[in-house]
């Protein structure tokens, strides 16, 4: 779940605004895209510090946690394992963790979260989620009071049960620890809270929350918009008609949630996603520079 502090509406109003990038191809314009081309300029001193962290000996007790809690780790190629461990060291050095509702933070909590978050960073130049400074961890589902848009000019206020949340201007990300553990231990059920919330953080890296991460060229944005717009519309239709989908229909909420849900499916159910949504799978594979089918715990389909 993602939020934007600048949005005046959470439901339909916010959704309409965030659909702009997915719809730009139909309007025949590209100004929305060109203005947001990202440039990753990391100071040399920071690069060198991060390289020292990545190449430092990895604490054996941390690796034991990852091996025990992150079932997919053993399936990764050796080079990917080493890269992941290096990213984890940088992540844990740069991000602050806070326990909430009486939860006492441990290395197990920090390392388990970091390892799942860093899976999204393999094979790519990264600035380690630059919009994020703090991860807040609750023991389980937590409750927040929020204003919810009902329709027309009607809003209602009430409690909302959550497992996770982040926002472009929050600087923080919230997770429920029991769901974090479940996601790490069950790598093929199509749902992973950490992957979902950190996909939102990738979305924020181009200075907006619109369902598109930071891409390098105009051509990449055109292709991304064309594929995602079609897949987003198809998921909305599936939700309305009750048609089964590889993607969780929560992704039909708006483009940011679609990207987060699609990222979950890409890492958790890659075989099914490629079989049913090949162009979507290919777009995600190009962006993440990964082929999760090679290491997925998802059962093979007969004849696949």
Secondary structure, 3 states (H helix, E strand, C coil): CEECCCCCCCCHHHHHHHCHHHHHHHHCCCHHHHCCCCCCCCCHHHHHHHHHHHHCCCCHHHHHHHHHHCCCHHHCCHHHHHHHHHHHHHHHHHCEEEECCCCCCCHHHHHHHHHHHHHHHCCCCCCCCCCCCEEEEECCCEEEEEEEEEECCEEEEEEEEECEEEECCCCEEEEEHHHHHHHHHCCCCCCCHHHHHHHHHHHHCCCCCCCCCCCCCHHHHHHHHHHHHHHHHHHHHHHHHCCCCCCCHHHHCCHHHHHHHHHHHHHHCHHHHHHHCHHHHHHHHHHHCCCHHHCCCCCCCCCC
